């Protein structure tokens, strides 16, 4: 049994970052030695000092959908107001989707709704959706009135900020809640460890001989699902779609053959690489859905370093981080970060495990 309570800690609410730093690279970075537990707080711009020529930087290039929308049942101003969160497109035309709907009890199959403009009024163009079915995992299958879901997202969509950010999305979030290398749309949440990188820092790393490549993991809403069972091993893990190209797999494997290190940017990158690593420690390219749940005493095999933000108590993400470094050392570092008033969660500071 792995007790979920072992991964709990107390966090003052004022340390939950509500907005990004003025500059992308303006965050602080706690550098944690995986072996000794020793740590030091540096500016994120110092990351290049911990990488050497021949090391590889692997990041997640998923792009967050503008998938949070609002609608009125039957286009009636007095009808039920729905909040919609797109999760996954179900057809090449991107007309049918799996989505979350609130309130779900009002979303019976056959229910139709019209989308709301930014001022909260019902759109005059007939843009809306129909509820087709309720899925077993609590999501709904819906069909839009048009195949042009990009236009719908652009006009009606909001950036789906995490639930612990206690404000509505703002214009700046459309840029700042995306990484600078986000290209493959499909996530409901950002791979937040990558939010700190700028084109200039990436160029500096490349000039220093650090190679880079992307994986894709479309982050799903399950990333925010708390571990509610006492025995963490009984937690039902969510499924997320991933892509690992032959080119990225070869870079990871070549880096290891050369005796150099792989730095995974974020827990989502780790989920892809550890889903694709074989018994010999090499990764194999592929595409699929992963439900991998990494917790101690799992030993990571595909990466030597991890860059990650600070995670919620009793979360699967904190358990994953504890596969890189003993849980006690990780939690001691978290306590030190709290004492230093570092900023937590999606828009917060970061930790580099070396």
C-alpha positions as CSV (number, residue, x, y, z in Angstrom):
1,X,0.0,0.0,0.0
2,X,1.2,3.5,-0.9
3,X,-0.5,5.9,1.5
4,X,-1.8,9.0,-0.3
5,X,-1.3,11.0,2.9
6,X,2.5,10.6,2.5
7,X,2.3,13.2,-0.3
8,X,0.4,15.9,1.6
9,X,1.7,19.3,2.6
10,X,0.4,22.6,3.7
11,X,0.4,25.5,1.2
12,X,-0.5,29.1,2.1
13,X,-3.2,30.2,-0.4
14,X,-1.3,33.4,-1.2
15,X,1.5,31.4,-2.8
16,X,-0.8,30.1,-5.5
17,X,0.2,32.2,-8.5
18,X,-2.8,33.9,-10.1
19,X,-0.9,35.5,-12.9
20,X,2.3,34.9,-14.8
21,X,5.4,36.8,-14.2
22,X,6.0,40.0,-16.2
23,X,8.5,38.1,-18.3
24,X,8.3,34.4,-19.3
25,X,11.8,33.8,-18.0
26,X,11.3,35.8,-14.9
27,X,10.5,32.9,-12.6
28,X,12.7,31.5,-9.9
29,X,14.0,27.9,-10.2
30,X,14.8,25.6,-7.3
31,X,17.6,23.3,-8.3
32,X,17.3,20.0,-6.4
33,X,20.1,17.4,-6.3
34,X,18.3,14.1,-6.7
35,X,20.9,12.1,-4.7
36,X,21.7,14.4,-1.8
37,X,18.5,16.5,-1.5
38,X,20.5,19.7,-1.4
39,X,18.9,22.6,-3.1
40,X,19.6,26.2,-4.3
41,X,17.3,28.8,-5.7
42,X,18.4,30.4,-8.9
43,X,16.7,32.5,-11.6
44,X,15.3,30.4,-14.4
45,X,17.7,32.1,-16.9
46,X,20.5,30.1,-15.2
47,X,19.2,26.8,-16.6
48,X,21.9,26.6,-19.2
49,X,24.5,26.3,-16.4
50,X,23.1,22.8,-15.6
51,X,23.3,21.5,-19.1
52,X,26.3,20.4,-21.2
53,X,27.0,19.9,-24.9
54,X,25.4,16.7,-26.1
55,X,22.5,16.8,-23.5
56,X,19.0,16.7,-24.9
57,X,16.0,18.9,-24.0
58,X,12.7,17.1,-24.7
59,X,9.5,19.1,-24.4
60,X,5.7,18.7,-25.0
61,X,4.5,20.7,-28.0
62,X,0.8,20.3,-27.3
63,X,-1.3,23.5,-27.7
64,X,-4.2,24.4,-25.4
65,X,-7.6,24.6,-27.0
66,X,-9.7,27.7,-26.5
67,X,-12.2,25.1,-25.4
68,X,-14.1,26.7,-22.6
69,X,-17.5,28.0,-23.9
70,X,-20.9,29.0,-22.5
71,X,-24.3,28.3,-24.0
72,X,-28.0,28.6,-23.3
73,X,-30.3,25.6,-23.6
74,X,-32.5,25.9,-26.7
75,X,-31.3,29.4,-27.3
76,X,-33.6,30.6,-24.6
77,X,-32.3,33.6,-22.6
78,X,-34.1,32.1,-19.6
79,X,-32.9,28.5,-20.3
80,X,-30.2,26.6,-18.5
81,X,-26.8,28.0,-18.9
82,X,-24.2,25.5,-19.8
83,X,-20.4,25.6,-19.3
84,X,-18.7,23.5,-22.0
85,X,-15.1,22.3,-21.9
86,X,-13.8,20.6,-25.1
87,X,-11.7,17.5,-24.3
88,X,-11.1,15.6,-27.6
89,X,-12.2,15.8,-31.2
90,X,-13.8,12.5,-32.4
91,X,-13.7,13.0,-36.2
92,X,-11.4,14.6,-38.8
93,X,-13.9,17.3,-39.4
94,X,-13.7,18.2,-35.6
95,X,-17.5,18.5,-35.5
96,X,-18.0,15.8,-32.9
97,X,-16.3,16.1,-29.6
98,X,-16.0,14.6,-26.1
99,X,-16.6,17.4,-23.7
100,X,-17.4,18.2,-20.1
101,X,-20.7,19.9,-19.5
102,X,-22.0,21.7,-16.4
103,X,-24.7,21.2,-15.2
104,X,-24.5,17.7,-16.4
105,X,-28.0,16.8,-15.1
106,X,-29.5,19.2,-17.6
107,X,-27.5,17.7,-20.6
108,X,-29.8,14.9,-21.7
109,X,-29.2,13.3,-25.1
110,X,-31.0,15.4,-27.7
111,X,-30.5,18.7,-25.7
112,X,-29.6,21.6,-28.0
113,X,-27.9,24.9,-27.0
114,X,-26.7,28.1,-28.6
115,X,-23.3,29.5,-27.8
116,X,-22.9,32.8,-26.0
117,X,-20.8,35.8,-27.3
118,X,-18.3,37.5,-25.0
119,X,-21.0,39.8,-23.6
120,X,-23.1,36.9,-22.5
121,X,-25.7,37.3,-25.3
122,X,-26.9,34.4,-27.4
123,X,-25.2,34.5,-30.8
124,X,-27.4,35.5,-33.8
125,X,-25.8,33.1,-36.2
126,X,-27.2,29.8,-34.9
127,X,-23.9,28.5,-33.7
128,X,-24.5,25.8,-31.1
129,X,-24.3,22.1,-30.3
130,X,-26.4,19.1,-29.6
131,X,-25.8,16.5,-26.8
132,X,-25.5,13.1,-28.5
133,X,-24.7,10.8,-25.5
134,X,-23.3,10.7,-22.1
135,X,-20.1,8.7,-21.8
136,X,-19.2,6.3,-19.0
137,X,-16.4,8.6,-17.7
138,X,-18.7,11.5,-17.1
139,X,-17.9,13.4,-20.3
140,X,-20.5,14.0,-23.1
141,X,-20.4,13.4,-26.8
142,X,-21.6,16.5,-28.6
143,X,-21.9,17.6,-32.2
144,X,-21.5,21.3,-33.2
145,X,-23.8,22.9,-35.8
146,X,-20.7,23.5,-38.0
147,X,-17.5,21.7,-38.9
148,X,-15.6,25.0,-38.4
149,X,-14.7,24.4,-34.8
150,X,-11.6,26.7,-35.1
151,X,-14.0,29.6,-35.9
152,X,-16.1,28.6,-32.9
153,X,-13.1,28.5,-30.6
154,X,-11.9,31.9,-31.9
155,X,-15.3,33.6,-31.4
156,X,-16.7,31.9,-28.4
157,X,-13.8,30.1,-26.7
158,X,-11.9,31.0,-23.6
159,X,-8.6,29.7,-22.3
160,X,-9.5,27.1,-19.7
161,X,-7.4,28.3,-16.7
162,X,-7.0,25.7,-13.9
163,X,-9.5,25.7,-11.1
164,X,-7.1,27.1,-8.6
165,X,-6.7,30.3,-10.6
166,X,-9.5,32.3,-9.1
167,X,-10.3,34.7,-12.0
168,X,-11.6,34.6,-15.5
169,X,-9.2,34.3,-18.4
170,X,-7.9,37.6,-19.8
171,X,-6.5,38.6,-23.1
172,X,-2.9,38.0,-22.0
173,X,-3.7,34.4,-21.1
174,X,-4.2,33.5,-24.8
175,X,-0.4,33.9,-25.2
176,X,1.0,33.2,-21.7
177,X,-0.9,30.0,-21.1
178,X,0.8,28.5,-24.2
179,X,4.4,27.5,-24.5
180,X,6.4,29.3,-27.2
181,X,6.8,26.0,-29.1
182,X,3.1,24.9,-28.8
183,X,2.1,23.6,-32.3
184,X,-0.3,20.6,-32.0
185,X,-3.7,21.7,-30.7
186,X,-5.5,19.3,-28.4
187,X,-4.8,20.0,-24.7
188,X,-7.2,21.3,-22.0
189,X,-4.3,22.4,-19.8
190,X,-0.8,23.7,-20.6
191,X,2.3,21.7,-20.0
192,X,3.3,24.4,-17.5
193,X,7.0,23.6,-17.0
194,X,7.5,24.8,-20.5
195,X,5.9,28.2,-19.9
196,X,9.3,29.6,-18.7
197,X,11.2,29.2,-22.0
198,X,11.7,32.0,-24.4
199,X,13.0,31.7,-28.0
200,X,16.2,33.4,-26.7
201,X,16.8,30.9,-24.0
202,X,16.2,28.0,-26.4
203,X,18.6,29.6,-28.9
204,X,21.3,30.0,-26.1
205,X,20.9,26.3,-25.2
206,X,21.2,25.3,-28.8
207,X,24.3,27.4,-29.2
208,X,25.8,25.6,-26.2
209,X,25.4,22.2,-27.9
210,X,22.1,21.2,-26.2
211,X,19.8,19.4,-28.7
212,X,16.1,19.6,-28.5
213,X,13.1,17.7,-29.7
214,X,9.4,17.4,-29.0
215,X,6.9,14.8,-27.9
216,X,3.2,15.4,-27.9
217,X,0.8,14.6,-25.0
218,X,-2.6,16.2,-25.1
219,X,-3.1,17.0,-21.5
220,X,-6.7,16.0,-20.4
221,X,-8.9,17.2,-17.5
222,X,-7.9,14.2,-15.5
223,X,-4.6,15.9,-14.7
224,X,-6.5,17.9,-12.1
225,X,-8.3,14.9,-10.6
226,X,-7.2,14.5,-7.0
227,X,-6.2,11.2,-5.5
228,X,-9.2,10.6,-3.2
229,X,-8.4,7.1,-2.1
230,X,-6.3,6.3,0.9
231,X,-4.2,3.8,-1.0
232,X,-2.8,5.7,-4.0
233,X,-2.3,2.4,-5.9
234,X,-6.1,2.2,-6.2
235,X,-6.4,5.5,-8.0
236,X,-7.9,5.3,-11.4
237,X,-5.6,7.1,-13.8
238,X,-6.9,9.1,-16.7
239,X,-6.0,8.5,-20.4
240,X,-4.2,10.9,-22.6
241,X,-3.2,10.8,-26.3
242,X,0.5,10.9,-27.1
243,X,2.8,10.9,-30.1
244,X,6.5,10.0,-30.0
245,X,8.1,10.4,-33.4
246,X,11.0,8.3,-34.7
247,X,13.2,11.4,-34.8
248,X,12.6,12.2,-31.1
249,X,13.1,8.6,-30.1
250,X,16.4,8.5,-32.0
251,X,17.6,11.7,-30.3
252,X,16.8,10.3,-26.8
253,X,18.5,7.0,-27.6
254,X,21.5,8.6,-29.2
255,X,21.9,10.9,-26.2
256,X,22.0,7.9,-23.9
257,X,24.3,5.9,-26.1
258,X,26.7,8.9,-26.0
259,X,26.6,8.9,-22.2
260,X,24.9,12.3,-22.1
261,X,21.7,13.3,-20.2
262,X,18.1,13.8,-21.2
263,X,16.2,16.7,-19.6
264,X,12.4,16.1,-19.6
265,X,10.5,19.4,-19.6
266,X,7.5,18.6,-17.5
267,X,5.7,15.6,-16.1
268,X,3.8,15.2,-19.4
269,X,7.0,14.6,-21.3
270,X,7.9,12.0,-18.7
271,X,4.6,10.3,-19.2
272,X,5.3,9.9,-22.9
273,X,8.9,8.7,-22.6
274,X,8.2,6.3,-19.7
275,X,5.2,4.9,-21.7
276,X,7.5,4.2,-24.6
277,X,10.7,2.9,-22.9
278,X,11.6,-0.8,-23.3
279,X,13.4,-3.2,-21.1
280,X,16.8,-2.1,-22.4
281,X,16.1,1.5,-21.5
282,X,15.6,2.7,-25.1
283,X,12.4,4.4,-26.2
284,X,10.4,3.2,-29.2
285,X,8.3,5.6,-31.3
286,X,4.6,5.3,-31.3
287,X,1.2,6.9,-31.0
288,X,-1.6,5.9,-28.6
289,X,-3.3,6.6,-25.3
290,X,-1.5,6.2,-22.0
291,X,-2.8,5.7,-18.5
292,X,0.7,5.3,-17.0
293,X,0.7,6.1,-13.3
294,X,4.2,6.7,-12.0
295,X,4.8,6.5,-8.2
296,X,7.5,5.3,-5.9
297,X,9.4,3.0,-6.0
298,X,9.2,3.3,-9.8
299,X,12.6,4.1,-11.3
300,X,12.6,6.4,-14.3
301,X,14.6,5.0,-17.2
302,X,14.3,7.4,-20.1
303,X,15.4,10.7,-18.5
304,X,18.1,11.8,-16.1
305,X,16.8,15.3,-15.3
306,X,13.3,16.9,-14.8
307,X,12.1,20.5,-15.0
308,X,8.7,20.8,-13.4
309,X,6.5,23.3,-11.6
310,X,5.4,22.8,-8.0
311,X,2.4,20.5,-7.8
312,X,-0.8,20.1,-5.7
313,X,-0.7,18.1,-2.4
314,X,-1.6,14.4,-2.8
315,X,-1.5,14.6,-6.6
316,X,-0.4,12.1,-9.1
317,X,2.1,14.7,-10.4
318,X,3.8,15.0,-7.0
319,X,4.0,11.2,-6.9
320,X,5.7,11.2,-10.3
321,X,8.3,13.8,-9.2
322,X,9.0,11.5,-6.2
323,X,10.1,8.8,-8.7
324,X,13.1,11.1,-9.5
325,X,14.0,11.9,-5.9
326,X,13.1,10.4,-2.5
327,X,9.7,11.6,-1.3
328,X,11.2,13.0,1.9
329,X,13.7,15.1,0.0
330,X,11.1,16.4,-2.4
331,X,8.8,17.4,0.4
332,X,11.7,19.0,2.3
333,X,12.4,21.0,-0.8
334,X,8.7,22.0,-1.0
335,X,8.8,23.3,2.6
336,X,11.9,25.3,1.7
337,X,10.2,26.7,-1.3
338,X,7.2,27.8,0.8
339,X,9.6,29.4,3.3
340,X,11.2,31.3,0.5
341,X,7.8,32.3,-0.8
342,X,8.2,30.8,-4.2
343,X,5.1,30.8,-6.4
344,X,3.2,27.6,-6.9
345,X,1.3,25.7,-9.6
346,X,0.7,26.6,-13.3
347,X,1.8,30.2,-13.4
348,X,4.4,29.7,-10.6
349,X,8.1,29.1,-10.2
350,X,9.8,25.8,-11.1
351,X,12.1,23.1,-9.9
352,X,15.0,21.5,-11.7
353,X,15.9,18.0,-10.5
354,X,19.5,17.1,-11.5
